[in-house]
Amino acid sequence: MDDDTTTYTRAKSLFPELEKTSDRNHVLKNFGNGLYKIRETNKALTVQILNYLKKCVFYATSQNEGTFLNIFKDAILLLVLKQ
């Protein structure tokens, strides 16, 4: 199931134990959108930096599919090692 809230709401009414999760594409899209919102108030975040951050999260999600904590650990590690 994707991030379509109408579909989720209808399915949740049939299956109350249902939990909403996002696939990798929606996670990355929402992450990128959030970065661009941050950029509105912080002009130091260039498009190159935003693309690099998105790439780090993409690599982390690809390498750690299914393990939530390792995804963020690796994303942070990639960011720290690059500096």
mmCIF file as gemmi writes it, N, C-alpha and C atoms, coordinates in Angstrom:
data_model
loop_
_atom_site.group_PDB
_atom_site.id
_atom_site.type_symbol
_atom_site.label_atom_id
_atom_site.label_alt_id
_atom_site.label_comp_id
_atom_site.label_asym_id
_atom_site.label_entity_id
_atom_site.label_seq_id
_atom_site.pdbx_PDB_ins_code
_atom_site.Cartn_x
_atom_site.Cartn_y
_atom_site.Cartn_z
_atom_site.occupancy
_atom_site.B_iso_or_equiv
_atom_site.pdbx_formal_charge
_atom_site.auth_seq_id
_atom_site.auth_asym_id
_atom_site.pdbx_PDB_model_num
ATOM 1 N N . MET Axp A 1 ? 0.848 -1.174 0 1 0 ? 1 A 1
ATOM 2 C CA . MET Axp A 1 ? 0 0 0 1 0 ? 1 A 1
ATOM 3 C C . MET Axp A 1 ? 0.892 1.235 0 1 0 ? 1 A 1
ATOM 4 N N . ASP Axp A 2 ? 0.548 2.215 -0.758 1 0 ? 2 A 1
ATOM 5 C CA . ASP Axp A 2 ? 1.35 3.437 -0.804 1 0 ? 2 A 1
ATOM 6 C C . ASP Axp A 2 ? 0.803 4.464 0.178 1 0 ? 2 A 1
ATOM 7 N N . ASP Axp A 3 ? 1.169 5.711 0.006 1 0 ? 3 A 1
ATOM 8 C CA . ASP Axp A 3 ? 0.773 6.764 0.939 1 0 ? 3 A 1
ATOM 9 C C . ASP Axp A 3 ? -0.584 7.377 0.605 1 0 ? 3 A 1
ATOM 10 N N . ASP Axp A 4 ? -1.403 6.676 -0.135 1 0 ? 4 A 1
ATOM 11 C CA . ASP Axp A 4 ? -2.732 7.16 -0.479 1 0 ? 4 A 1
ATOM 12 C C . ASP Axp A 4 ? -3.637 7.028 0.744 1 0 ? 4 A 1
ATOM 13 N N . THR Axp A 5 ? -4.005 8.151 1.359 1 0 ? 5 A 1
ATOM 14 C CA . THR Axp A 5 ? -4.759 8.112 2.61 1 0 ? 5 A 1
ATOM 15 C C . THR Axp A 5 ? -6.186 7.622 2.418 1 0 ? 5 A 1
ATOM 16 N N . THR Axp A 6 ? -6.788 7.831 1.25 1 0 ? 6 A 1
ATOM 17 C CA . THR Axp A 6 ? -8.139 7.338 1.01 1 0 ? 6 A 1
ATOM 18 C C . THR Axp A 6 ? -8.151 5.811 1.027 1 0 ? 6 A 1
ATOM 19 N N . THR Axp A 7 ? -7.212 5.218 0.334 1 0 ? 7 A 1
ATOM 20 C CA . THR Axp A 7 ? -7.111 3.761 0.308 1 0 ? 7 A 1
ATOM 21 C C . THR Axp A 7 ? -6.864 3.226 1.711 1 0 ? 7 A 1
ATOM 22 N N . TYR Axp A 8 ? -5.958 3.86 2.429 1 0 ? 8 A 1
ATOM 23 C CA . TYR Axp A 8 ? -5.638 3.412 3.794 1 0 ? 8 A 1
ATOM 24 C C . TYR Axp A 8 ? -6.863 3.498 4.7 1 0 ? 8 A 1
ATOM 25 N N . THR Axp A 9 ? -7.593 4.586 4.636 1 0 ? 9 A 1
ATOM 26 C CA . THR Axp A 9 ? -8.769 4.776 5.489 1 0 ? 9 A 1
ATOM 27 C C . THR Axp A 9 ? -9.814 3.702 5.218 1 0 ? 9 A 1
ATOM 28 N N . ARG Axp A 10 ? -10.036 3.401 3.969 1 0 ? 10 A 1
ATOM 29 C CA . ARG Axp A 10 ? -11.024 2.366 3.624 1 0 ? 10 A 1
ATOM 30 C C . ARG Axp A 10 ? -10.562 0.99 4.087 1 0 ? 10 A 1
ATOM 31 N N . ALA Axp A 11 ? -9.295 0.691 3.871 1 0 ? 11 A 1
ATOM 32 C CA . ALA Axp A 11 ? -8.771 -0.605 4.297 1 0 ? 11 A 1
ATOM 33 C C . ALA Axp A 11 ? -8.767 -0.721 5.82 1 0 ? 11 A 1
ATOM 34 N N . LYS Axp A 12 ? -8.454 0.368 6.516 1 0 ? 12 A 1
ATOM 35 C CA . LYS Axp A 12 ? -8.422 0.369 7.976 1 0 ? 12 A 1
ATOM 36 C C . LYS Axp A 12 ? -9.812 0.097 8.555 1 0 ? 12 A 1
ATOM 37 N N . SER Axp A 13 ? -10.857 0.569 7.892 1 0 ? 13 A 1
ATOM 38 C CA . SER Axp A 13 ? -12.21 0.309 8.384 1 0 ? 13 A 1
ATOM 39 C C . SER Axp A 13 ? -12.556 -1.18 8.279 1 0 ? 13 A 1
ATOM 40 N N . LEU Axp A 14 ? -11.971 -1.872 7.309 1 0 ? 14 A 1
ATOM 41 C CA . LEU Axp A 14 ? -12.201 -3.315 7.153 1 0 ? 14 A 1
ATOM 42 C C . LEU Axp A 14 ? -11.275 -4.151 8.024 1 0 ? 14 A 1
ATOM 43 N N . PHE Axp A 15 ? -10.036 -3.652 8.214 1 0 ? 15 A 1
ATOM 44 C CA . PHE Axp A 15 ? -9.015 -4.377 8.968 1 0 ? 15 A 1
ATOM 45 C C . PHE Axp A 15 ? -8.411 -3.447 10.02 1 0 ? 15 A 1
ATOM 46 N N . PRO Axp A 16 ? -9.011 -3.355 11.207 1 0 ? 16 A 1
ATOM 47 C CA . PRO Axp A 16 ? -8.559 -2.399 12.229 1 0 ? 16 A 1
ATOM 48 C C . PRO Axp A 16 ? -7.104 -2.573 12.658 1 0 ? 16 A 1
ATOM 49 N N . GLU Axp A 17 ? -6.557 -3.773 12.53 1 0 ? 17 A 1
ATOM 50 C CA . GLU Axp A 17 ? -5.171 -4.012 12.946 1 0 ? 17 A 1
ATOM 51 C C . GLU Axp A 17 ? -4.146 -3.563 11.89 1 0 ? 17 A 1
ATOM 52 N N . LEU Axp A 18 ? -4.606 -3.073 10.766 1 0 ? 18 A 1
ATOM 53 C CA . LEU Axp A 18 ? -3.738 -2.645 9.676 1 0 ? 18 A 1
ATOM 54 C C . LEU Axp A 18 ? -2.869 -1.459 10.086 1 0 ? 18 A 1
ATOM 55 N N . GLU Axp A 19 ? -1.58 -1.52 9.752 1 0 ? 19 A 1
ATOM 56 C CA . GLU Axp A 19 ? -0.657 -0.415 10.022 1 0 ? 19 A 1
ATOM 57 C C . GLU Axp A 19 ? -0.166 0.158 8.706 1 0 ? 19 A 1
ATOM 58 N N . LYS Axp A 20 ? -0.041 1.456 8.657 1 0 ? 20 A 1
ATOM 59 C CA . LYS Axp A 20 ? 0.403 2.137 7.448 1 0 ? 20 A 1
ATOM 60 C C . LYS Axp A 20 ? 1.926 2.159 7.4 1 0 ? 20 A 1
ATOM 61 N N . THR Axp A 21 ? 2.48 1.756 6.279 1 0 ? 21 A 1
ATOM 62 C CA . THR Axp A 21 ? 3.917 1.864 6.041 1 0 ? 21 A 1
ATOM 63 C C . THR Axp A 21 ? 4.127 2.493 4.672 1 0 ? 21 A 1
ATOM 64 N N . SER Axp A 22 ? 5.293 3.052 4.473 1 0 ? 22 A 1
ATOM 65 C CA . SER Axp A 22 ? 5.614 3.683 3.198 1 0 ? 22 A 1
ATOM 66 C C . SER Axp A 22 ? 6.674 2.864 2.47 1 0 ? 22 A 1
ATOM 67 N N . ASP Axp A 23 ? 6.558 2.816 1.154 1 0 ? 23 A 1
ATOM 68 C CA . ASP Axp A 23 ? 7.616 2.162 0.397 1 0 ? 23 A 1
ATOM 69 C C . ASP Axp A 23 ? 8.782 3.129 0.23 1 0 ? 23 A 1
ATOM 70 N N . ARG Axp A 24 ? 9.872 2.63 -0.28 1 0 ? 24 A 1
ATOM 71 C CA . ARG Axp A 24 ? 11.091 3.424 -0.398 1 0 ? 24 A 1
ATOM 72 C C . ARG Axp A 24 ? 10.872 4.688 -1.232 1 0 ? 24 A 1
ATOM 73 N N . ASN Axp A 25 ? 10.13 4.574 -2.318 1 0 ? 25 A 1
ATOM 74 C CA . ASN Axp A 25 ? 9.907 5.737 -3.18 1 0 ? 25 A 1
ATOM 75 C C . ASN Axp A 25 ? 9.185 6.861 -2.447 1 0 ? 25 A 1
ATOM 76 N N . HIS Axp A 26 ? 8.154 6.508 -1.671 1 0 ? 26 A 1
ATOM 77 C CA . HIS Axp A 26 ? 7.422 7.538 -0.934 1 0 ? 26 A 1
ATOM 78 C C . HIS Axp A 26 ? 8.254 8.13 0.195 1 0 ? 26 A 1
ATOM 79 N N . VAL Axp A 27 ? 9.047 7.285 0.846 1 0 ? 27 A 1
ATOM 80 C CA . VAL Axp A 27 ? 9.926 7.79 1.908 1 0 ? 27 A 1
ATOM 81 C C . VAL Axp A 27 ? 10.899 8.807 1.338 1 0 ? 27 A 1
ATOM 82 N N . LEU Axp A 28 ? 11.544 8.456 0.224 1 0 ? 28 A 1
ATOM 83 C CA . LEU Axp A 28 ? 12.523 9.36 -0.384 1 0 ? 28 A 1
ATOM 84 C C . LEU Axp A 28 ? 11.863 10.636 -0.907 1 0 ? 28 A 1
ATOM 85 N N . LYS Axp A 29 ? 10.683 10.502 -1.481 1 0 ? 29 A 1
ATOM 86 C CA . LYS Axp A 29 ? 9.975 11.681 -1.987 1 0 ? 29 A 1
ATOM 87 C C . LYS Axp A 29 ? 9.614 12.623 -0.844 1 0 ? 29 A 1
ATOM 88 N N . ASN Axp A 30 ? 9.061 12.066 0.24 1 0 ? 30 A 1
ATOM 89 C CA . ASN Axp A 30 ? 8.695 12.889 1.39 1 0 ? 30 A 1
ATOM 90 C C . ASN Axp A 30 ? 9.931 13.495 2.059 1 0 ? 30 A 1
ATOM 91 N N . PHE Axp A 31 ? 11.018 12.744 2.117 1 0 ? 31 A 1
ATOM 92 C CA . PHE Axp A 31 ? 12.267 13.254 2.677 1 0 ? 31 A 1
ATOM 93 C C . PHE Axp A 31 ? 12.772 14.435 1.844 1 0 ? 31 A 1
ATOM 94 N N . GLY Axp A 32 ? 12.777 14.276 0.524 1 0 ? 32 A 1
ATOM 95 C CA . GLY Axp A 32 ? 13.218 15.351 -0.361 1 0 ? 32 A 1
ATOM 96 C C . GLY Axp A 32 ? 12.348 16.584 -0.242 1 0 ? 32 A 1
ATOM 97 N N . ASN Axp A 33 ? 11.033 16.386 -0.177 1 0 ? 33 A 1
ATOM 98 C CA . ASN Axp A 33 ? 10.126 17.524 -0.009 1 0 ? 33 A 1
ATOM 99 C C . ASN Axp A 33 ? 10.393 18.255 1.297 1 0 ? 33 A 1
ATOM 100 N N . GLY Axp A 34 ? 10.667 17.496 2.358 1 0 ? 34 A 1
ATOM 101 C CA . GLY Axp A 34 ? 10.991 18.105 3.645 1 0 ? 34 A 1
ATOM 102 C C . GLY Axp A 34 ? 12.274 18.911 3.589 1 0 ? 34 A 1
ATOM 103 N N . LEU Axp A 35 ? 13.259 18.396 2.856 1 0 ? 35 A 1
ATOM 104 C CA . LEU Axp A 35 ? 14.525 19.136 2.714 1 0 ? 35 A 1
ATOM 105 C C . LEU Axp A 35 ? 14.308 20.462 1.991 1 0 ? 35 A 1
ATOM 106 N N . TYR Axp A 36 ? 13.49 20.445 0.965 1 0 ? 36 A 1
ATOM 107 C CA . TYR Axp A 36 ? 13.239 21.686 0.223 1 0 ? 36 A 1
ATOM 108 C C . TYR Axp A 36 ? 12.469 22.701 1.066 1 0 ? 36 A 1
ATOM 109 N N . LYS Axp A 37 ? 11.614 22.208 1.976 1 0 ? 37 A 1
ATOM 110 C CA . LYS Axp A 37 ? 10.934 23.134 2.89 1 0 ? 37 A 1
ATOM 111 C C . LYS Axp A 37 ? 11.93 23.76 3.862 1 0 ? 37 A 1
ATOM 112 N N . ILE Axp A 38 ? 12.886 22.962 4.336 1 0 ? 38 A 1
ATOM 113 C CA . ILE Axp A 38 ? 13.927 23.497 5.222 1 0 ? 38 A 1
ATOM 114 C C . ILE Axp A 38 ? 14.758 24.537 4.479 1 0 ? 38 A 1
ATOM 115 N N . ARG Axp A 39 ? 14.979 24.283 3.2 1 0 ? 39 A 1
ATOM 116 C CA . ARG Axp A 39 ? 15.798 25.192 2.385 1 0 ? 39 A 1
ATOM 117 C C . ARG Axp A 39 ? 15.174 26.584 2.268 1 0 ? 39 A 1
ATOM 118 N N . GLU Axp A 40 ? 13.847 26.663 2.373 1 0 ? 40 A 1
ATOM 119 C CA . GLU Axp A 40 ? 13.176 27.96 2.288 1 0 ? 40 A 1
ATOM 120 C C . GLU Axp A 40 ? 13.653 28.912 3.376 1 0 ? 40 A 1
ATOM 121 N N . THR Axp A 41 ? 13.995 28.378 4.54 1 0 ? 41 A 1
ATOM 122 C CA . THR Axp A 41 ? 14.454 29.228 5.646 1 0 ? 41 A 1
ATOM 123 C C . THR Axp A 41 ? 15.959 29.169 5.849 1 0 ? 41 A 1
ATOM 124 N N . ASN Axp A 42 ? 16.622 28.212 5.214 1 0 ? 42 A 1
ATOM 125 C CA . ASN Axp A 42 ? 18.065 28.059 5.37 1 0 ? 42 A 1
ATOM 126 C C . ASN Axp A 42 ? 18.712 27.998 3.985 1 0 ? 42 A 1
ATOM 127 N N . LYS Axp A 43 ? 19.11 29.139 3.479 1 0 ? 43 A 1
ATOM 128 C CA . LYS Axp A 43 ? 19.642 29.225 2.117 1 0 ? 43 A 1
ATOM 129 C C . LYS Axp A 43 ? 21.025 28.585 1.969 1 0 ? 43 A 1
ATOM 130 N N . ALA Axp A 44 ? 21.643 28.197 3.08 1 0 ? 44 A 1
ATOM 131 C CA . ALA Axp A 44 ? 22.94 27.524 2.995 1 0 ? 44 A 1
ATOM 132 C C . ALA Axp A 44 ? 22.801 26.125 2.395 1 0 ? 44 A 1
ATOM 133 N N . LEU Axp A 45 ? 21.597 25.576 2.426 1 0 ? 45 A 1
ATOM 134 C CA . LEU Axp A 45 ? 21.354 24.264 1.829 1 0 ? 45 A 1
ATOM 135 C C . LEU Axp A 45 ? 21.18 24.428 0.323 1 0 ? 45 A 1
ATOM 136 N N . THR Axp A 46 ? 22.224 24.136 -0.397 1 0 ? 46 A 1
ATOM 137 C CA . THR Axp A 46 ? 22.161 24.247 -1.85 1 0 ? 46 A 1
ATOM 138 C C . THR Axp A 46 ? 21.497 23.008 -2.429 1 0 ? 46 A 1
ATOM 139 N N . VAL Axp A 47 ? 21.141 23.077 -3.691 1 0 ? 47 A 1
ATOM 140 C CA . VAL Axp A 47 ? 20.539 21.934 -4.365 1 0 ? 47 A 1
ATOM 141 C C . VAL Axp A 47 ? 21.523 20.767 -4.377 1 0 ? 47 A 1
ATOM 142 N N . GLN Axp A 48 ? 22.811 21.055 -4.511 1 0 ? 48 A 1
ATOM 143 C CA . GLN Axp A 48 ? 23.822 19.99 -4.487 1 0 ? 48 A 1
ATOM 144 C C . GLN Axp A 48 ? 23.833 19.278 -3.138 1 0 ? 48 A 1
ATOM 145 N N . ILE Axp A 49 ? 23.736 20.028 -2.051 1 0 ? 49 A 1
ATOM 146 C CA . ILE Axp A 49 ? 23.707 19.43 -0.718 1 0 ? 49 A 1
ATOM 147 C C . ILE Axp A 49 ? 22.443 18.595 -0.545 1 0 ? 49 A 1
ATOM 148 N N . LEU Axp A 50 ? 21.305 19.13 -0.986 1 0 ? 50 A 1
ATOM 149 C CA . LEU Axp A 50 ? 20.057 18.387 -0.867 1 0 ? 50 A 1
ATOM 150 C C . LEU Axp A 50 ? 20.11 17.082 -1.655 1 0 ? 50 A 1
ATOM 151 N N . ASN Axp A 51 ? 20.658 17.13 -2.856 1 0 ? 51 A 1
ATOM 152 C CA . ASN Axp A 51 ? 20.781 15.914 -3.655 1 0 ? 51 A 1
ATOM 153 C C . ASN Axp A 51 ? 21.709 14.905 -2.994 1 0 ? 51 A 1
ATOM 154 N N . TYR Axp A 52 ? 22.779 15.391 -2.377 1 0 ? 52 A 1
ATOM 155 C CA . TYR Axp A 52 ? 23.694 14.499 -1.67 1 0 ? 52 A 1
ATOM 156 C C . TYR Axp A 52 ? 23 13.838 -0.484 1 0 ? 52 A 1
ATOM 157 N N . LEU Axp A 53 ? 22.233 14.6 0.285 1 0 ? 53 A 1
ATOM 158 C CA . LEU Axp A 53 ? 21.515 14.039 1.425 1 0 ? 53 A 1
ATOM 159 C C . LEU Axp A 53 ? 20.506 12.989 0.969 1 0 ? 53 A 1
ATOM 160 N N . LYS Axp A 54 ? 19.803 13.277 -0.118 1 0 ? 54 A 1
ATOM 161 C CA . LYS Axp A 54 ? 18.837 12.312 -0.643 1 0 ? 54 A 1
ATOM 162 C C . LYS Axp A 54 ? 19.547 11.034 -1.098 1 0 ? 54 A 1
ATOM 163 N N . LYS Axp A 55 ? 20.713 11.185 -1.71 1 0 ? 55 A 1
ATOM 164 C CA . LYS Axp A 55 ? 21.471 10.029 -2.165 1 0 ? 55 A 1
ATOM 165 C C . LYS Axp A 55 ? 21.926 9.175 -0.983 1 0 ? 55 A 1
ATOM 166 N N . CYS Axp A 56 ? 22.364 9.818 0.098 1 0 ? 56 A 1
ATOM 167 C CA . CYS Axp A 56 ? 22.774 9.08 1.294 1 0 ? 56 A 1
ATOM 168 C C . CYS Axp A 56 ? 21.622 8.259 1.862 1 0 ? 56 A 1
ATOM 169 N N . VAL Axp A 57 ? 20.454 8.865 1.946 1 0 ? 57 A 1
ATOM 170 C CA . VAL Axp A 57 ? 19.296 8.153 2.479 1 0 ? 57 A 1
ATOM 171 C C . VAL Axp A 57 ? 18.886 7.03 1.526 1 0 ? 57 A 1
ATOM 172 N N . PHE Axp A 58 ? 18.988 7.265 0.22 1 0 ? 58 A 1
ATOM 173 C CA . PHE Axp A 58 ? 18.677 6.219 -0.757 1 0 ? 58 A 1
ATOM 174 C C . PHE Axp A 58 ? 19.604 5.023 -0.566 1 0 ? 58 A 1
ATOM 175 N N . TYR Axp A 59 ? 20.919 5.281 -0.444 1 0 ? 59 A 1
ATOM 176 C CA . TYR Axp A 59 ? 21.869 4.191 -0.242 1 0 ? 59 A 1
ATOM 177 C C . TYR Axp A 59 ? 21.592 3.453 1.06 1 0 ? 59 A 1
ATOM 178 N N . ALA Axp A 60 ? 21.304 4.197 2.11 1 0 ? 60 A 1
ATOM 179 C CA . ALA Axp A 60 ? 21.047 3.57 3.412 1 0 ? 60 A 1
ATOM 180 C C . ALA Axp A 60 ? 19.798 2.699 3.362 1 0 ? 60 A 1
ATOM 181 N N . THR Axp A 61 ? 18.738 3.171 2.697 1 0 ? 61 A 1
ATOM 182 C CA . THR Axp A 61 ? 17.52 2.37 2.612 1 0 ? 61 A 1
ATOM 183 C C . THR Axp A 61 ? 17.716 1.155 1.718 1 0 ? 61 A 1
ATOM 184 N N . SER Axp A 62 ? 18.546 1.278 0.707 1 0 ? 62 A 1
ATOM 185 C CA . SER Axp A 62 ? 18.8 0.148 -0.187 1 0 ? 62 A 1
ATOM 186 C C . SER Axp A 62 ? 19.613 -0.939 0.52 1 0 ? 62 A 1
ATOM 187 N N . GLN Axp A 63 ? 20.61 -0.544 1.289 1 0 ? 63 A 1
ATOM 188 C CA . GLN Axp A 63 ? 21.494 -1.503 1.936 1 0 ? 63 A 1
ATOM 189 C C . GLN Axp A 63 ? 20.864 -2.154 3.156 1 0 ? 63 A 1
ATOM 190 N N . ASN Axp A 64 ? 19.897 -1.508 3.761 1 0 ? 64 A 1
ATOM 191 C CA . ASN Axp A 64 ? 19.321 -2.012 5.011 1 0 ? 64 A 1
ATOM 192 C C . ASN Axp A 64 ? 17.826 -2.236 4.909 1 0 ? 64 A 1
ATOM 193 N N . GLU Axp A 65 ? 17.391 -2.739 3.793 1 0 ? 65 A 1
ATOM 194 C CA . GLU Axp A 65 ? 15.97 -2.942 3.577 1 0 ? 65 A 1
ATOM 195 C C . GLU Axp A 65 ? 15.388 -3.831 4.68 1 0 ? 65 A 1
ATOM 196 N N . GLY Axp A 66 ? 14.352 -3.328 5.336 1 0 ? 66 A 1
ATOM 197 C CA . GLY Axp A 66 ? 13.688 -4.091 6.375 1 0 ? 66 A 1
ATOM 198 C C . GLY Axp A 66 ? 14.225 -3.886 7.779 1 0 ? 66 A 1
ATOM 199 N N . THR Axp A 67 ? 15.322 -3.171 7.935 1 0 ? 67 A 1
ATOM 200 C CA . THR Axp A 67 ? 15.874 -2.941 9.275 1 0 ? 67 A 1
ATOM 201 C C . THR Axp A 67 ? 15.885 -1.45 9.543 1 0 ? 67 A 1
ATOM 202 N N . PHE Axp A 68 ? 14.869 -0.989 10.22 1 0 ? 68 A 1
ATOM 203 C CA . PHE Axp A 68 ? 14.624 0.436 10.439 1 0 ? 68 A 1
ATOM 204 C C . PHE Axp A 68 ? 15.797 1.163 11.093 1 0 ? 68 A 1
ATOM 205 N N . LEU Axp A 69 ? 16.329 0.644 12.177 1 0 ? 69 A 1
ATOM 206 C CA . LEU Axp A 69 ? 17.401 1.347 12.893 1 0 ? 69 A 1
ATOM 207 C C . LEU Axp A 69 ? 18.691 1.422 12.083 1 0 ? 69 A 1
ATOM 208 N N . ASN Axp A 70 ? 19.023 0.374 11.361 1 0 ? 70 A 1
ATOM 209 C CA . ASN Axp A 70 ? 20.246 0.387 10.561 1 0 ? 70 A 1
ATOM 210 C C . ASN Axp A 70 ? 20.189 1.408 9.436 1 0 ? 70 A 1
ATOM 211 N N . ILE Axp A 71 ? 19.001 1.683 8.918 1 0 ? 71 A 1
ATOM 212 C CA . ILE Axp A 71 ? 18.86 2.671 7.851 1 0 ? 71 A 1
ATOM 213 C C . ILE Axp A 71 ? 19.357 4.027 8.332 1 0 ? 71 A 1
ATOM 214 N N . PHE Axp A 72 ? 18.889 4.474 9.487 1 0 ? 72 A 1
ATOM 215 C CA . PHE Axp A 72 ? 19.279 5.783 9.991 1 0 ? 72 A 1
ATOM 216 C C . PHE Axp A 72 ? 20.718 5.811 10.484 1 0 ? 72 A 1
ATOM 217 N N . LYS Axp A 73 ? 21.17 4.704 11.058 1 0 ? 73 A 1
ATOM 218 C CA . LYS Axp A 73 ? 22.561 4.611 11.49 1 0 ? 73 A 1
ATOM 219 C C . LYS Axp A 73 ? 23.488 4.782 10.28 1 0 ? 73 A 1
ATOM 220 N N . ASP Axp A 74 ? 23.202 4.069 9.199 1 0 ? 74 A 1
ATOM 221 C CA . ASP Axp A 74 ? 24.047 4.165 8.012 1 0 ? 74 A 1
ATOM 222 C C . ASP Axp A 74 ? 23.941 5.516 7.329 1 0 ? 74 A 1
ATOM 223 N N . ALA Axp A 75 ? 22.757 6.115 7.32 1 0 ? 75 A 1
ATOM 224 C CA . ALA Axp A 75 ? 22.609 7.442 6.712 1 0 ? 75 A 1
ATOM 225 C C . ALA Axp A 75 ? 23.47 8.46 7.462 1 0 ? 75 A 1
ATOM 226 N N . ILE Axp A 76 ? 23.433 8.411 8.78 1 0 ? 76 A 1
ATOM 227 C CA . ILE Axp A 76 ? 24.249 9.335 9.583 1 0 ? 76 A 1
ATOM 228 C C . ILE Axp A 76 ? 25.723 9.056 9.375 1 0 ? 76 A 1
ATOM 229 N N . LEU Axp A 77 ? 26.095 7.793 9.331 1 0 ? 77 A 1
ATOM 230 C CA . LEU Axp A 77 ? 27.494 7.426 9.105 1 0 ? 77 A 1
ATOM 231 C C . LEU Axp A 77 ? 27.98 7.944 7.754 1 0 ? 77 A 1
ATOM 232 N N . LEU Axp A 78 ? 27.172 7.81 6.727 1 0 ? 78 A 1
ATOM 233 C CA . LEU Axp A 78 ? 27.554 8.323 5.4 1 0 ? 78 A 1
ATOM 234 C C . LEU Axp A 78 ? 27.755 9.835 5.435 1 0 ? 78 A 1
ATOM 235 N N . LEU Axp A 79 ? 26.896 10.538 6.155 1 0 ? 79 A 1
ATOM 236 C CA . LEU Axp A 79 ? 27.016 11.992 6.25 1 0 ? 79 A 1
ATOM 237 C C . LEU Axp A 79 ? 28.272 12.401 6.996 1 0 ? 79 A 1
ATOM 238 N N . VAL Axp A 80 ? 28.587 11.703 8.082 1 0 ? 80 A 1
ATOM 239 C CA . VAL Axp A 80 ? 29.762 12.037 8.885 1 0 ? 80 A 1
ATOM 240 C C . VAL Axp A 80 ? 31.043 11.717 8.14 1 0 ? 80 A 1
ATOM 241 N N . LEU Axp A 81 ? 31.095 10.571 7.493 1 0 ? 81 A 1
ATOM 242 C CA . LEU Axp A 81 ? 32.306 10.172 6.774 1 0 ? 81 A 1
ATOM 243 C C . LEU Axp A 81 ? 32.611 11.082 5.589 1 0 ? 81 A 1
ATOM 244 N N . LYS Axp A 82 ? 31.6 11.65 4.977 1 0 ? 82 A 1
ATOM 245 C CA . LYS Axp A 82 ? 31.802 12.506 3.813 1 0 ? 82 A 1
ATOM 246 C C . LYS Axp A 82 ? 32.503 13.809 4.2 1 0 ? 82 A 1
ATOM 247 N N . GLN Axp A 83 ? 32.321 14.261 5.441 1 0 ? 83 A 1
ATOM 248 C CA . GLN Axp A 83 ? 32.912 15.523 5.862 1 0 ? 83 A 1
ATOM 249 C C . GLN Axp A 83 ? 34.319 15.306 6.182 1 0 ? 83 A 1
